[in-house]
Amino acid sequence: MTQKRFNWAILGCGKIAAKFSSDLKLLPNARLYAAASRSQYKSQVFADKYGFEKAYGSYEEMVADPEVDIVYVATPHSHHRDHVILCVEQGKAVLVEKAFALTATQAAEMIDAAHRNKVFLMEAFWTRFQPSFQKAMEVLQSGDLGKAWMMRSEFCFYSPYNPDNRLYNLALGGGSLLDVGIYPVFWALQIFGTPSEIQTTADLAPTGADRSIAVTFKYPGGEIAQLASSLAVCSDTQTEIWCEKGFIRVRRIDPSTVKVTISAKDKSEEELIFHLDNGFGLFLEAQHVMECLDAGLTESPMLPHSFTLLQMQLLDEIRTIAGVRYEGPPPTPSLESRGL
Ligand SMILES: NC(=O)c1ccc[n+]([C@@H]2O[C@H](COP(=O)([O-])OP(=O)(O)OC[C@H]3O[C@@H](n4cnc5c(N)ncnc54)[C@H](OP(=O)(O)O)[C@@H]3O)[C@@H](O)[C@H]2O)c1
């Protein structure tokens, strides 16, 4: 349990900010201090609903408030770079939603700004803090199932095509990869590390955003990861890790429940259910941020900047192969530039 009570502010009062705010209420050391929106009316409605003490009608006014300790940035990924830099330049600790940025170049700028200002910065990567993920990694690292050689991971949901929707609008960082494909990429990076080969096939929506994308990572040791995401279909939201003596399956059953199956070749199957009685599971990352700040850290040991940067570089690489181009971002680094 952490010591200090921290004043949290929300930057961007959208859908995920609503869930995050209701989760913050579960943490006794989190004070719901300020909500900031581009609209004063919207921030006031949001603040009243979730119990924030102050409502700001601009992000700039909120970050100028010296009482704000931590800002949760919940705008579209296209705006994360500018909003994170706005906060860190004012000395605020920042938890920013995934995807951390549009490109690796933007991510590096954000991390540099946090270093320069000596403030904490972390990507709000939900999965990293879930007990189900930690259990799967623990089983894998125990070696009980032998070496993992292959894995398959997907995250798909159906969202009807609408060029103005954030999910399909390239100006807002649209596409399945940055919205949900980032989760399978995260799993592969955690399990096998940096791939040496990337193959990608994508179906682009008329806006140019990737509607569906399939990715294969190959590793120097021979390991293979098959990943997929889509805005066009429903799927199981499942990750399977195939090992020499069995497999692990992590499957999201509903928003509050994840089932982890550990199936050994010579033994019966073990099924573990991870169920949240309260909240959406976002309080785990918020609690971790406060623990890091109590310990005087500017970077999370669970989700270091080097990992976030590497993940952004892989996402750049996948998008480049798939032919998805955002408006304005600088050229993406190539595999060669990462020394692969
Ligand atoms: N961790 C998770 O499980 C999870 C789930 C969903 C989304 N996310 C991430 O969270 C971020 C926001 O997603 P969301 O679904 O909450 O989006 P959303 O409902 O569209 O909300 C985004 C908010 O950003 C603000 N904003 C600032 N500039 C904007 C612009 N030019 N256009 C639109 N909105 C703008 C708006 O707040 P104001 O009008 O109040 O200024 C808006 O309400 C994305 O990066 C997404 O990937 C994470």
The ligand as a Gaussian input file, in Angstrom:
#p B3LYP/6-31G(d) Opt

LIG

0 1
 N       -6.969000       0.489000     -22.100000
 C       -8.102000       0.213000     -22.721000
 O       -8.744000      -0.805000     -22.464000
 C       -8.630000       1.183000     -23.745000
 C       -9.942000       1.053000     -24.187000
 C      -10.423000       1.986000     -25.092000
 C       -9.602000       3.005000     -25.568000
 N       -8.311000       3.094000     -25.138000
 C       -7.430000       4.173000     -25.638000
 O       -7.836000       5.398000     -25.059000
 C       -7.738000       6.451000     -26.011000
 C       -9.108000       7.137000     -26.130000
 O      -10.056000       6.196000     -26.571000
 P      -11.643000       6.377000     -26.295000
 O      -12.280000       5.168000     -26.847000
 O      -11.879000       6.744000     -24.892000
 O      -11.929000       7.602000     -27.264000
 P      -13.109000       8.649000     -27.192000
 O      -14.274000       8.124000     -26.447000
 O      -13.289000       9.142000     -28.588000
 O      -12.492000       9.816000     -26.295000
 C      -11.364000      10.516000     -26.639000
 C      -11.439000      11.891000     -25.982000
 O      -10.297000      12.621000     -26.420000
 C      -10.586000      13.995000     -26.461000
 N      -10.089000      14.573000     -27.709000
 C       -9.127000      15.514000     -27.812000
 N       -8.902000      15.853000     -29.080000
 C       -9.762000      15.120000     -29.803000
 C      -10.029000      15.065000     -31.191000
 N       -9.372000      15.819000     -32.079000
 N      -10.981000      14.218000     -31.603000
 C      -11.650000      13.449000     -30.738000
 N      -11.439000      13.455000     -29.402000
 C      -10.509000      14.305000     -28.944000
 C      -12.090000      14.138000     -26.287000
 O      -12.285000      14.601000     -24.964000
 P      -12.849000      16.058000     -24.638000
 O      -13.930000      16.304000     -25.655000
 O      -13.341000      15.887000     -23.255000
 O      -11.727000      17.054000     -24.749000
 C      -12.626000      12.724000     -26.409000
 O      -13.745000      12.509000     -25.603000
 C       -7.213000       5.832000     -27.299000
 O       -5.825000       6.016000     -27.382000
 C       -7.545000       4.348000     -27.135000
 O       -6.642000       3.470000     -27.810000
 C       -7.824000       2.206000     -24.231000

